[in-house]
């Protein structure tokens, strides 16, 4: 009996330790251009994790046929009804090269292959593009997104404050932010993403991600893109999700 009690105490302690380690599981860049593949991938990731995940949605429709646009809207509504969390992910993800940007912003475009949509913009242009993102969502989406994630996590000195006047959460590469009264609370969070990592280094990046999840501290973000299912492979992605789910408690942004 005493031995059984010791085992129970150890298991209880492990459960408490596990609860202190959390992670957010997010699928990035769900759009009208990729939703047919992405919706399958998202549900497989959620099944491996044991519950719905967060989805970063690109709301622009571009020149998509109306039939596909409507199917995309229906898929978004299904995700919301099934308990998935929606984060807004820019307006169209690709940067408008005609907009004036700072030198730092131009460098961000070079690094990101012109996908850092908000990088280096001034206050007026930032506000206009942020409003456009929200307007596109309202035209096509359901409910209110939990937060805003700038494409490639590149923002500018105005974006965080402006985004938090509209959304509950904003994130950059280093953390997640929430406005509480007049103050902004930062949750330290390591971004573990693979989409821009060279194929030769993907194995090392996966090992590093698993080690980060094993260590205590932080609410890390495990992020997957459609491309990862081609480069990493579905089996490895799902195994990584299952492994992480045993090491940490999966939460959503709204749980912070």
SEBA-911020 format. One record per residue (C-alpha): residue number from 1; x, y, z. Coordinates in pm, 1 decimal, always signed. Each point is the difference from the previous one (the first is absolute). Layout:
BEGIN
NUM_X_Y_Z
...
***
This chain:
BEGIN
1_+0.0_+0.0_+0.0
2_+283.4_+238.1_+89.8
3_+168.5_-69.4_-333.6
4_-324.3_+71.1_-185.2
5_-27.9_+332.0_+183.5
6_+355.7_+89.6_-101.8
7_-79.8_-77.1_-362.7
8_-314.7_+211.1_+20.3
9_+195.0_+289.2_+151.2
10_+261.9_-19.9_-274.9
11_-267.5_-9.1_-269.7
12_-175.9_+299.0_+156.4
13_+327.3_+195.3_+11.5
14_+70.5_-85.2_-363.6
15_-350.3_+114.4_-94.7
16_+52.8_+335.7_+171.3
17_+338.7_+42.8_-169.3
18_-155.9_-87.3_-335.4
19_-274.8_+258.8_+48.9
20_+259.2_+272.1_+57.3
21_+151.1_-66.4_-342.2
22_-232.0_+120.4_-273.7
23_+12.2_+44.3_-376.0
24_-210.5_+146.8_-277.1
25_-48.5_-202.5_-316.8
26_-74.4_+217.2_-303.0
27_-36.9_-57.6_-373.9
28_+108.1_+302.5_-202.6
29_-119.5_+160.6_-319.6
30_-334.4_-175.8_-50.9
31_-139.7_+175.2_-308.4
32_-231.0_-33.7_-296.7
33_+304.8_-107.3_-201.5
34_+86.2_-305.3_+211.6
35_-309.0_-83.9_+206.4
36_-81.0_-328.4_-174.7
37_+331.5_-153.7_+107.0
38_+33.5_+201.3_+319.4
39_-336.7_-100.0_+147.6
40_+100.9_-366.1_-13.4
41_+340.7_+71.4_+150.8
42_-149.4_+211.8_+279.8
43_-244.4_-270.5_+104.0
44_+275.6_-263.6_+0.3
45_+213.4_+221.9_+225.9
46_-297.2_+59.8_+230.9
47_-73.2_-372.6_+15.9
48_+361.4_-70.4_+95.2
49_-18.4_+270.4_+268.5
50_-334.2_-121.9_+130.1
51_-189.1_+330.0_-39.1
52_-51.7_+295.9_-237.4
53_+295.6_+230.0_-67.0
54_+57.9_+364.2_-92.3
55_-7.2_+103.5_-366.8
56_+164.3_+313.0_-146.6
57_-224.7_+108.1_-287.2
58_+91.2_+216.6_-300.2
59_-332.9_+169.8_-87.0
60_+69.0_+138.2_-351.4
61_-179.0_-177.0_-285.5
62_+185.0_+148.9_-295.9
63_-127.4_-137.0_-328.8
64_-141.6_-322.2_+144.2
65_-319.8_-122.8_-172.8
66_-314.5_+71.0_+199.6
67_-72.1_-371.9_+30.4
68_+332.4_-55.6_+178.6
69_-42.1_+314.8_+206.1
70_-333.6_-127.6_+125.9
71_+143.1_-342.1_+80.1
72_+281.2_+173.4_+191.5
73_-254.5_+200.9_+201.7
74_-188.7_-318.4_+84.2
75_+320.9_-169.4_+114.3
76_+85.6_+293.5_+225.5
77_-345.6_-15.9_+156.6
78_+41.0_-373.5_+61.3
79_+330.1_+56.0_+176.9
80_-152.3_+266.6_+224.4
81_-296.9_-222.9_+84.4
82_+233.5_-291.6_+78.2
83_+191.5_+206.2_+255.5
84_+306.8_+97.4_-198.9
85_+150.8_+337.2_+83.9
86_+44.8_+258.2_-274.6
87_+290.4_+244.3_-13.5
88_+15.3_+260.4_-276.2
89_+321.8_-25.7_-201.6
90_+38.3_+321.7_-195.3
91_-212.6_+104.5_-295.8
92_+149.1_-195.0_-289.7
93_+335.8_-99.2_+154.6
94_+196.4_+121.7_-302.3
95_+137.9_+351.5_+39.7
96_-113.8_+288.9_-219.7
97_+330.5_+107.7_-152.7
98_-138.0_+341.0_-98.7
99_-26.0_+110.0_+366.2
100_+274.4_+209.7_+153.7
101_+202.9_-186.5_+263.4
102_+291.0_+62.6_+230.0
103_+341.5_-149.7_-71.3
104_-71.3_-262.8_+264.9
105_-327.6_-82.8_-175.1
106_+172.1_-38.7_-335.5
107_+249.6_-236.3_+157.7
108_-288.7_-201.3_+148.8
109_-153.3_-31.8_-348.8
110_+330.7_-127.8_-133.1
111_+29.4_-259.4_+276.7
112_-363.7_-112.2_-27.4
113_-29.1_-13.6_-380.6
114_-242.6_+297.4_+12.0
115_-236.4_-163.1_+248.0
116_+57.0_+236.5_+295.2
117_-314.2_+197.4_-77.8
118_+19.9_+249.0_+289.6
119_+375.9_+40.2_+27.7
120_+132.4_+357.4_+3.2
121_-331.0_+178.4_-58.7
122_-77.1_+336.4_+159.7
123_-286.3_+54.7_+244.0
124_-258.3_+102.1_-261.1
125_+70.7_-285.2_-238.6
126_+8.5_-250.0_+286.8
127_-342.4_+108.3_+118.2
128_-143.4_-7.6_-352.1
129_+131.0_-352.0_-68.5
130_-115.4_-126.1_+339.6
131_-350.9_+135.0_-66.5
132_+5.8_-164.4_-340.6
133_+89.0_-333.3_+161.0
134_-296.0_+28.4_+236.3
135_-235.7_+113.6_-277.4
136_+94.3_-301.4_-211.7
137_-64.6_-227.9_+295.3
138_-340.5_+155.2_+69.3
139_-92.9_-48.9_-364.7
140_+88.6_-368.6_+0.3
141_+48.5_-127.2_+354.0
142_-215.4_-103.5_+294.8
143_+27.9_+154.1_+346.7
144_+296.4_+201.6_+124.0
145_+359.1_-127.9_-26.4
146_+177.1_-44.4_+333.6
147_+303.7_+194.9_-110.1
148_+232.1_+123.4_-270.7
149_+321.6_-160.8_-128.5
150_+198.8_+203.5_-254.5
151_+131.9_-207.1_-291.8
152_+347.8_-143.1_+74.1
153_-34.1_+167.6_+344.1
154_+146.6_+321.9_-143.6
155_-187.3_+310.1_+115.6
156_+104.2_+357.5_+66.2
157_+5.0_+234.3_+299.3
158_-368.8_+90.9_-42.2
159_-162.3_-335.0_-72.2
160_-10.5_-155.6_+346.6
161_-180.5_+292.1_+162.9
162_-244.2_+37.3_-288.5
163_-75.2_-372.3_-16.2
164_-68.9_-18.8_+374.6
165_-258.8_+277.1_-32.2
166_-199.9_-240.0_-218.9
167_+99.3_-354.4_+99.8
168_+54.5_-177.0_+331.0
169_+343.6_-132.3_-98.9
170_+295.6_+95.5_-215.7
171_+321.3_-191.9_-50.6
172_+345.2_+50.0_-141.0
173_+286.1_-247.0_-25.4
174_+95.1_+34.7_+365.4
175_-328.7_+9.9_+187.4
176_-377.3_+33.9_+27.0
177_-156.6_+324.4_+119.8
178_-331.4_+83.8_+165.4
179_-128.8_+344.6_+92.6
180_-122.5_+22.7_+359.2
181_-126.9_+346.2_+79.6
182_+271.2_+248.5_-92.8
183_+273.5_-262.1_+15.9
184_+112.9_-275.3_-234.9
185_+73.7_-341.2_+146.6
186_+266.6_-202.3_-179.4
187_+15.7_-378.4_+10.6
188_+347.7_-120.3_-90.7
189_-41.4_-254.1_-275.9
190_+246.9_-172.4_-229.5
191_-113.4_-39.6_-360.9
192_+74.8_-345.8_-139.4
193_-65.5_+11.2_-373.5
194_+156.6_-180.9_-296.6
195_-127.7_+158.1_-321.5
196_+304.2_+219.6_-75.1
197_+265.5_-242.7_+124.7
198_+216.0_-161.4_-273.7
199_-83.3_-365.6_-59.1
200_+349.1_-108.8_+107.8
201_-62.8_+145.8_+347.2
202_-356.3_-120.6_+53.1
203_+102.1_-305.9_+201.8
204_+205.7_+215.3_+235.1
205_-284.6_+250.8_+32.4
206_-245.2_-276.1_+96.7
207_+239.4_-135.2_+262.7
208_+46.8_+350.1_+140.4
209_-379.1_+51.9_+16.0
210_-49.3_-324.2_+190.9
211_+276.4_+91.8_+245.8
212_-150.6_+344.4_+58.0
213_-334.2_-159.6_+77.5
214_+165.4_-238.4_+244.1
215_+164.6_+275.9_+201.5
216_-200.1_+195.3_+259.3
217_-115.9_+356.6_-46.5
218_-185.3_+205.7_-256.5
219_-313.4_-48.1_-204.5
220_+152.5_-101.6_-330.9
221_-170.3_+20.4_-338.8
222_+22.0_-301.5_-229.7
223_-86.7_+124.1_-348.8
224_-60.5_-197.0_-317.7
225_-62.9_+106.1_-359.4
226_-132.2_-189.2_-299.8
227_+354.6_-15.9_-137.0
228_+116.5_-198.7_+303.5
229_-209.7_-298.2_-104.8
230_+216.4_-21.2_-313.2
231_+339.7_+71.3_+156.9
232_-28.7_-159.2_+345.7
233_-271.3_-249.9_-85.8
234_-336.9_-71.1_+156.3
235_+118.5_-290.3_+216.6
236_+276.0_+200.8_+167.4
237_-225.5_+300.1_+54.6
238_-269.6_-206.4_+168.7
239_+256.7_-185.1_+211.3
240_+143.6_+335.5_+111.5
241_-348.9_+119.1_+96.3
242_-68.7_-318.5_+197.9
243_+337.5_+21.7_+175.6
244_-47.3_+365.1_+92.0
245_-350.9_-68.4_+127.7
246_+142.7_-250.9_+248.2
247_+262.1_+248.2_+123.0
248_-213.3_+313.3_+23.8
249_-359.9_+109.9_+33.7
250_-138.0_+134.9_-328.7
251_-183.4_+329.2_+38.1
252_-133.5_+272.6_-229.3
253_+76.1_+370.4_+2.2
254_-327.7_+66.3_+181.8
255_+120.1_-222.1_+286.7
256_+298.3_+221.0_+82.9
***
